[in-house]
């Protein structure tokens, strides 16, 4: 999805809180990212069981399996741009810590980073359940890289030690539970408690972030988050007591992934709102950082479409087109980037999306990409 950028060396402090949480990542490598190109993980059970090759001939079945393998590799390759996004900020923080310039780390707001961490952790649980190995690596990378930045902020006393301790426990517990569940070592009841927790957290954070975007045009308040938390807790309790219809219970169980995706989807809106209010600040954005995020999310579009995962497809497409291409369009409009840079980025994204739709149409034996999109919508 899930919904991804991180701060770079050329981003102004004013924008760091908008860009930091978008590394998907909700969408989280080093040696592992290279291995993804050499070693294909087992096909997703979603594809293996629910999406058999649509054609009976061996050639068409072979093309289906090849596209299955390629889309998984594309998703795995998205680790590279996401990793490149985070490394500059981590190295910059390290140099400032070594040189004794801890005050510079105050420019990185830890609440924004925490929001991104929560989004990545939520999507990690979502993809763990679906056994999508490549997406799991992306989300894990997001969790670890953001946690490293938070650790640097704690060392610089840019965030209090009690907060960092609580976050550390959350990260360790979340990764442990997720990977125990991935390898079938976790009791279903324990897993459900974890899912309930991240559901409440996601529902609470999303309205609060949306509200905070428009401060000071709206009064500063934590009321949206508090009310959302109360509603979420009540819904979870009613679901546990079997006081809700089965359809509502199913919706509540699946909402955590959507809240994380919507959180990431909101970030480009916040960035464009800031640009609208302060057009001059757009020069503080790094076109290279935005381009890397667009590439990373774009690489996940074919896989999300192939396995008919609407949430993942919407999140990756939104991040590619609105946060990636949309912000580049704003930068071009305000003459922050050249027309050649914008043209190459535009053609690359639209052609890549067209190829993904065309290949998906062929391997499923459809006559039009519209049929693939209809199936994507019908399997939610």
C-alpha positions in Angstrom: 0.0 0.0 0.0 -0.8 0.8 1.7 0.7 4.6 1.2 5.8 6.8 1.0 8.6 9.2 1.4 11.2 10.2 4.0 13.2 13.4 4.6 16.2 14.0 2.5 19.2 16.4 3.0 17.6 19.2 1.0 14.2 19.2 2.6 13.5 22.2 4.8 12.6 21.6 8.4 9.1 22.9 7.8 8.3 20.0 5.6 10.0 17.2 7.5 6.9 16.3 9.4 4.9 15.8 6.2 7.4 13.6 4.4 8.9 11.5 7.1 6.0 9.1 7.7 5.6 8.2 4.1 8.3 5.7 3.8 6.5 2.4 3.0 7.2 1.7 3.1 2.3 2.0 5.9 3.7 0.9 3.3 9.2 -1.4 5.6 17.0 -4.7 3.6 20.5 -4.2 2.8 21.6 -7.8 1.9 18.0 -9.0 1.9 17.1 -6.5 -0.9 19.7 -8.0 -3.2 18.6 -11.5 -2.5 15.1 -10.7 -3.6 16.4 -10.4 -7.1 18.0 -13.8 -7.0 15.6 -15.9 -5.0 11.9 -16.0 -5.6 9.7 -16.7 -2.6 6.9 -19.2 -2.9 3.8 -17.9 -4.7 1.3 -16.1 -2.6 -1.5 -18.4 -1.4 -3.9 -15.8 -2.7 -2.6 -16.4 -6.2 -2.0 -20.1 -5.7 -5.5 -20.9 -4.5 -7.9 -18.2 -5.5 -6.4 -17.1 -8.8 -5.4 -20.2 -10.9 -4.2 -19.7 -14.4 -7.2 -18.7 -16.5 -6.1 -20.6 -19.6 -5.6 -24.3 -20.1 -2.8 -24.2 -22.6 0.7 -24.7 -21.2 2.0 -21.5 -22.9 -0.6 -19.3 -21.4 -0.2 -20.9 -18.0 3.5 -20.3 -18.3 3.0 -16.6 -19.0 0.7 -16.4 -16.0 3.4 -17.9 -13.7 6.1 -15.7 -15.2 4.1 -12.6 -14.6 3.4 -13.8 -11.0 7.2 -14.1 -10.5 7.9 -10.8 -12.1 5.4 -8.8 -10.1 6.7 -10.3 -6.9 10.2 -9.2 -8.0 9.0 -5.7 -8.8 7.5 -5.5 -5.3 10.8 -6.7 -3.8 12.8 -4.2 -5.9 10.8 -1.4 -4.3 13.0 -1.9 -1.3 15.9 -0.2 -3.1 14.3 3.3 -3.6 12.8 3.2 -0.1 16.1 2.4 1.4 17.9 5.2 -0.6 15.3 7.6 0.8 16.1 6.9 4.4 19.9 6.6 4.3 20.6 10.3 3.8 18.6 11.3 6.9 20.2 8.6 9.0 23.7 9.6 7.9 23.0 13.3 8.4 21.7 12.6 11.9 24.8 10.5 12.7 27.2 13.2 11.5 25.4 15.8 13.7 25.5 13.5 16.7 29.2 12.8 16.3 30.0 16.5 15.8 28.0 17.4 18.9 25.3 19.3 16.9 22.4 17.6 18.7 20.2 20.7 18.3 19.9 20.1 14.5 17.9 17.0 15.2 15.1 19.0 16.7 14.1 19.8 13.1 12.8 16.2 12.8 9.5 15.9 14.7 9.3 12.6 16.4 5.5 12.5 16.4 5.5 12.6 12.6 8.0 9.7 12.5 5.9 7.8 15.0 2.9 8.1 12.8 4.8 6.6 9.9 6.1 3.8 12.2 2.5 3.0 13.2 1.4 2.9 9.6 4.2 0.6 8.6 3.6 -1.7 11.6 -0.1 -1.9 10.7 0.6 -2.8 7.0 3.2 -5.3 8.1 0.5 -7.2 10.0 -1.8 -7.0 7.0 0.8 -8.4 4.6 1.9 -11.0 7.2 -1.6 -12.4 7.1 -1.6 -12.5 3.3 2.0 -14.1 3.2 3.2 -11.5 0.7 6.9 -11.9 1.3 8.1 -9.0 -0.7 5.6 -6.5 0.8 6.5 -7.8 4.2 10.2 -6.9 3.6 9.1 -3.4 2.5 7.1 -2.8 5.6 9.8 -4.3 7.9 12.3 -1.9 6.3 10.0 1.0 7.1 9.6 0.0 10.7 13.4 -0.6 11.3 14.5 2.6 9.4 12.1 4.9 11.2 13.0 3.3 14.5 16.7 4.0 13.8 15.8 7.7 13.3 13.8 7.7 16.5 16.8 6.2 18.3 18.9 9.0 17.0 16.4 11.6 18.2 16.4 10.0 21.6 20.2 10.2 21.8 20.0 13.9 20.9 17.3 14.4 23.5 14.9 15.5 20.8 12.4 13.1 22.3 12.1 12.0 25.9 13.5 8.7 27.0 10.2 7.3 28.5 8.5 7.8 25.1 11.4 6.1 23.3 11.3 3.2 25.7 7.6 2.7 25.1 8.1 2.9 21.4 11.0 0.4 21.6 8.7 -2.1 23.5 6.0 -1.6 20.8 8.5 -2.2 18.0 10.0 -5.3 19.6 6.6 -6.7 20.5 5.1 -5.9 17.1 8.0 -7.5 15.1 8.0 -10.5 17.3 4.3 -11.2 17.1 4.2 -10.6 13.4 7.0 -13.0 12.5 5.8 -15.6 15.0 2.5 -15.5 13.2 4.2 -15.6 9.8 6.0 -18.9 10.8 2.9 -20.3 12.4 4.2 -20.1 16.0 1.6 -17.7 17.5 -1.7 -18.6 19.1 -4.7 -17.2 17.2 -6.1 -15.5 20.3 -2.9 -13.6 20.9 -2.8 -12.5 17.3 -6.3 -11.2 17.5 -5.5 -9.1 20.5 -2.6 -7.5 18.5 -4.9 -6.9 15.5 -7.4 -5.2 17.8 -4.7 -3.0 19.3 -3.5 -1.8 15.9 -7.1 -1.3 14.8 -7.8 1.0 17.7 -4.5 2.9 17.2 -5.1 3.4 13.5 -8.7 4.6 13.9 -7.5 7.0 16.6 -4.6 8.5 14.7 -6.1 9.0 11.3 -8.8 11.6 12.2 -6.3 13.4 14.5 -3.8 13.7 11.7 -6.5 14.9 9.2 -7.7 17.5 11.7 -4.2 18.8 12.6 -3.4 19.4 8.9 -5.7 22.4 8.8 -4.6 24.0 12.1 -4.7 27.1 12.6 -7.8 27.3 10.3 -9.4 25.0 12.8 -8.8 25.1 16.5 -6.0 23.0 17.8 -7.6 20.0 19.6 -7.1 16.3 20.4 -10.9 15.7 20.5 -11.0 14.0 17.0 -8.5 11.4 18.2 -10.1 10.9 21.6 -13.6 10.4 20.1 -12.3 8.1 17.4 -10.5 6.0 20.1 -13.7 5.7 22.1 -15.7 4.6 19.1 -13.0 2.1 18.1 -12.8 0.5 21.5 -16.6 0.2 21.8 -16.7 -1.4 18.3 -14.0 -3.9 19.3 -15.7 -4.8 22.6 -19.1 -5.3 20.8 -17.5 -7.5 18.2 -15.8 -9.6 20.9 -19.2 -10.0 22.7 -20.9 -11.0 19.4 -23.2 -8.1 19.6 -22.7 -7.0 16.0 -23.7 -8.6 12.7 -21.1 -10.9 11.1 -20.7 -8.5 8.2 -19.9 -5.7 10.6 -17.4 -7.9 12.5 -15.7 -8.8 9.3 -15.4 -5.1 8.4 -13.9 -4.2 11.8 -11.3 -7.0 11.4 -10.2 -5.7 8.1 -10.2 -2.0 8.8 -6.7 -1.7 10.3 -5.0 -2.0 6.9 -7.3 0.6 5.3 -6.7 3.1 8.1 -3.0 2.8 7.6 -3.4 3.2 3.9 -5.7 6.2 4.3 -3.1 7.7 6.7 -0.4 7.5 4.1 -2.9 8.7 1.4 -3.6 11.8 3.5 0.1 12.8 3.6 0.3 14.1 0.0 -2.9 16.1 0.6 -1.2 17.7 3.7 1.9 18.4 1.6 -0.1 20.1 -1.2 -2.1 22.1 1.3 1.1 23.4 2.8 2.4 24.2 -0.7 -0.8 26.0 -1.5 -0.5 28.2 1.6 3.3 28.8 1.2 4.3 28.4 -2.5 7.8 29.6 -1.9 8.5 26.7 0.5 8.3 24.2 -2.4 11.9 24.9 -3.1 12.7 23.2 0.1 11.4 19.9 -1.3 13.8 17.4 -2.9 12.6 16.3 -6.3 14.9 13.3 -6.1 13.3 12.1 -2.8 9.8 12.5 -4.3 10.9 10.6 -7.5 12.3 7.7 -5.4 9.0 7.5 -3.5 7.1 7.5 -6.8 9.3 4.7 -8.2 9.0 2.6 -5.0 5.3 2.8 -5.0 5.0 2.4 -8.7 6.9 -0.9 -8.6 4.2 -2.4 -6.3 1.3 -1.5 -8.5 1.6 -4.6 -10.8 1.7 -7.0 -7.9 -1.3 -5.4 -6.1 -3.3 -5.6 -9.4 -2.2 -9.2 -10.1 -3.3 -10.6 -6.8 -6.5 -8.4 -6.8 -5.7 -6.5 -3.6 -7.7 -3.3 -3.8 -6.3 -1.8 -0.6 -2.7 -2.3 -1.8 -3.5 -1.1 -5.3 -5.2 2.0 -4.1 -2.4 2.9 -1.7 0.4 2.3 -4.1 -1.4 4.1 -7.0 -2.3 7.1 -4.8 1.2 7.5 -3.5 2.7 7.2 -7.1 0.3 9.6 -8.8 -0.7 12.1 -6.1 2.3 12.3 -3.8 4.8 11.4 -6.5 3.7 12.8 -9.8 1.3 15.4 -8.2 4.0 17.0 -6.1 6.4 17.0 -9.1 3.7 18.7 -11.1 3.5 21.4 -8.4 7.2 21.8 -8.4 7.2 22.1 -12.2 4.4 24.7 -12.0 6.4 26.8 -9.6 9.5 26.3 -11.7 11.4 24.3 -9.1 12.3 21.5 -11.6 12.9 21.6 -15.3 10.4 20.5 -17.9 12.7 17.7 -19.0 12.8 16.2 -15.6 9.0 16.4 -15.3 8.4 15.0 -18.7 10.6 12.0 -18.2 9.0 11.3 -14.8 5.5 11.7 -16.3 6.1 9.4 -19.3 7.8 6.8 -17.2 5.0 6.5 -14.7 2.1 6.5 -17.2 3.9 4.0 -19.5 4.7 1.8 -16.6 1.1 1.7 -15.4 -0.1 1.0 -19.0 2.3 -1.9 -19.2 1.1 -3.3 -15.9 -2.6 -3.1 -17.1 -1.8 -4.6 -20.5 0.2 -7.5 -19.1 -2.4 -8.3 -16.5 -5.1 -8.3 -19.1 -3.1 -10.7 -21.3 -2.2 -13.2 -18.5 -5.8 -13.4 -17.3 -7.1 -13.8 -20.9 -9.3 -10.6 -20.8 -10.1 -8.5 -23.8 -9.8 -5.2 -21.9 -8.0 -3.8 -18.9 -11.4 -2.7 -17.6 -12.2 -6.3 -16.9 -9.1 -6.6 -14.6 -10.1 -3.4 -12.8 -13.7 -4.8 -12.4 -12.3 -8.0 -10.8 -10.1 -5.9 -8.5 -13.2 -4.1 -7.3 -15.4 -7.2 -7.0 -12.9 -9.1 -4.8 -13.0 -6.7 -1.9 
